[in-house]
Amino acid sequence: MYDPKGNGIEKSVGSVQFTETRPPQHLKSIVHRYLDIHTENTLLHDYRFHALPDACTYVIFDQRDRRIAGLSKLRATSEELNLGRNFSFVNIRFLPGVWQDHDEAILSGIVDKPYAGKLPLLQINQEMTGLDFAEKQVVLSRFVDTLIENKQVVANPITQKIFENIDDIKTVSNMAHFAQLSPRQLQRKLKTTTGFAPHDFLKVIRLQQTLSGKDISSYADQAHFIHSFRKATGYTPARYTKKFDV
């Protein structure tokens, strides 16, 4: 299955705590993980969080400024976000292709903007005040249940088929075969539900497989792999491994 590594945490900054937990069983076709990242004390320097391309949609809650929340999604390249020296964020990482509410603006890298959309994100943020991470997950799960009830998130059978056969997918043609769609249908469906063209979606899957310790046989050669990895992350594989904990 698709198990994205969404974040690179710098090895040299030990006082930043990052936790990922699985959702309840009934939400596993919708939510990949709940996430918590926070500082235990004020850092000496601003912390730059390295967000990796993973095709997922995130709902982000700033636990230190309850006005800040939002819906975020990366494209086919990574992004470094400046979180400052003292921060606390709780996120929901939705699986690719499940988000259906196209009226809600999806931005890139929301960590400092007050929320002004239609979702009850500020209310949810207030509800989590004073709770530990386990208690916050109960609030988040209730929120996801409401999104499902309103059909704002829906399990995506196309991406599910792709992820179930992820180890056998080397080309866009393979992807179309396992999704049981023509290449043209795949192009339309993926673009609509994930925001990615099949070729870019495959790039993200390939990158995530290497971050998960899988082999690089889907690349033409090692030079091609290094070039693609650097284009997506801004680092060579060796530099990335040295600097981050992925």
VENCOR-V404419 format. One record per backbone hydrogen bond with DSSP energy under -1.0 kcal/mol. NH is the residue of the N-H (numbers start at 1). CO is the residue of the C=O. E is the energy in kcal/mol with one decimal. If there is no record, write none. Layout:
nh:co:e
NH:CO:E
NH:CO:E
This chain:
nh:co:e
8:50:-2.9
11:243:-2.4
13:10:-1.1
17:38:-3.0
19:36:-2.8
21:34:-2.5
27:24:-2.0
28:25:-1.5
30:27:-2.0
31:27:-3.1
32:93:-3.0
33:93:-1.2
34:21:-2.7
35:91:-2.5
36:19:-2.4
37:89:-2.4
38:17:-2.1
39:87:-2.2
40:15:-2.0
43:85:-2.5
47:84:-2.5
49:81:-3.2
50:8:-1.3
51:79:-3.1
52:6:-2.3
57:94:-1.1
58:72:-3.2
59:92:-2.0
60:70:-2.7
61:90:-2.2
62:68:-2.4
63:88:-3.2
68:65:-2.1
70:60:-1.6
72:58:-2.7
73:107:-2.2
78:232:-3.1
79:51:-2.4
81:49:-2.9
83:47:-3.0
89:37:-3.0
90:61:-2.3
91:35:-2.3
92:59:-2.3
93:33:-2.8
94:57:-3.3
95:30:-2.6
98:95:-1.5
100:152:-3.4
101:152:-1.1
102:100:-1.8
104:101:-1.2
107:71:-2.5
115:67:-2.7
121:119:-1.4
124:120:-2.3
125:121:-2.5
126:122:-2.0
127:123:-2.2
128:124:-1.3
129:126:-1.7
131:128:-1.9
136:132:-2.3
137:133:-1.8
139:135:-1.3
140:136:-2.6
141:137:-2.5
142:138:-1.9
143:139:-1.9
144:140:-2.4
145:141:-2.4
146:142:-1.8
147:143:-2.1
148:144:-2.4
149:145:-2.4
150:146:-2.1
151:148:-1.6
152:147:-2.9
153:147:-1.0
154:98:-2.4
160:156:-2.0
161:157:-1.9
162:158:-1.9
163:159:-2.8
164:160:-2.3
166:163:-1.3
168:165:-1.7
169:166:-1.1
175:171:-1.9
176:172:-2.5
177:173:-2.3
178:174:-2.5
179:175:-2.0
181:176:-2.4
186:182:-2.8
187:183:-2.3
188:184:-2.0
189:185:-2.9
190:186:-2.8
191:187:-1.8
192:188:-2.0
193:189:-2.4
194:190:-2.9
195:190:-1.0
201:197:-2.7
202:198:-2.5
203:199:-1.6
204:200:-2.0
205:201:-2.2
206:202:-2.7
207:203:-2.4
208:204:-2.6
209:205:-2.2
210:206:-1.8
211:207:-2.0
212:208:-1.3
213:210:-1.4
214:209:-2.8
219:216:-1.9
225:221:-2.1
226:222:-2.7
227:223:-2.4
228:224:-2.5
229:225:-2.8
230:226:-2.5
231:227:-2.1
232:228:-1.9
233:229:-2.4
234:230:-2.4
240:236:-2.5
241:237:-2.4
242:238:-1.8
243:239:-2.0
244:240:-2.9
245:9:-1.7
